[in-house]
């Protein structure tokens, strides 16, 4: 029983990923004024035809909202296929649900809000069919190569903070002494004569008073300060096998209409895929020497465009909804145009994250990488279509 539940959860997760990629929901609103359609003896309310038209327009607004949320390049693609959607709405809109509607007879206005389910696959096919590269003869289509590196953090080196302390002190003291001396003496003498005797007497007294007052004043000043220097962590990456992902990129770029050649097939004395992989092992940027080698290799092979990027795999965690393992992948990608003397970046994507689930970490990571590769290739193709690259 436990095995069956686990299997059902896996199937539901896989179905959700596939359905989420091909079917998307969107909302749209439209308000129609039906004043001119009301006759002298008609009831002041929206007719069935007015409501039907408003719902169609609301559905079209929902499609437009979907493309607007997808980004500027996608919005431009919507303008290219707007006519096709109007001609065959059922091909691109699977179903329409009325969420709310309001009829205001005083203003002769009927408002409706709908939620639609979009057939994203057909929408993408329509965009690609109307692109410049699709209208180009097969022999004149641009060649495109690619090198994408899948990687995961292998080790992270952290540094302790460097702390510098300093204390400055100063002291000042002063002393004052005051002496007071007082001496008092008193002397008296006397003589008395009686018959044949003479008596002499005397007395003396002496008083000495000495006192000393000493006062001391001391001032101590102390000032402390310092600084703390923190250093960012250094990370090294380990590369993951990406042979299966190459098939995903080839399929997506080919479907977009390009003549696709894998990077390994273009290797020459100047251009090495291993150089790109080594650069991405230690950082997020390619070295100038590597970029120059890429441009030289592509020019020698007469390939005008090359797509480069990284797929960074995050740590696995349990998905709270399905209970399966969940892994996210962050994509950074760009397409270089090497036809000019100085190569230029024509389009760029990222950083953007995608996720995958599975019963094990390996399966979740594989699903996440496939999703990230597919979406990255679609986004790059879409932006190249908008720019008229062929």
Buried (B, 14 or more C-beta within 10 A) or exposed (E): EEEEEEEEBBEBBBEEBEEEBBEBEBBBBBBBBBEEEBEEEEEEBBBEEBBEBBBBBBBBBBBBBBBBEBBEBBBBBBEBBBEBBEEEBEBBBEEBEEEEBEBBEEEBBBBBBBBBBBBBEBBBBBBBEBBBBBEBEEEEBBBBBBBBBBBBEEEEEEEEEEEEEEEEEEEEEEEEEEEEEEEEEEEEEEEEEEEEEEEEEEEEEEEEEEEEEEEEEEEEEEEEEEEEEEEEEEBEBEBBEBEEBBEBBBBBBBBBBBBBBBBEEBBEEBBBBEBBBBBBBEEEEBBEEBBBBBBBBBBEBEBBBBBBBBBBBBEBEEBEEBBBBBBBBBBBBBBBBBBEEEBEEBBBBBEBEBBBBBBEBEBBBBBBBBBBBBBBBBBBBBBBBBBEBB
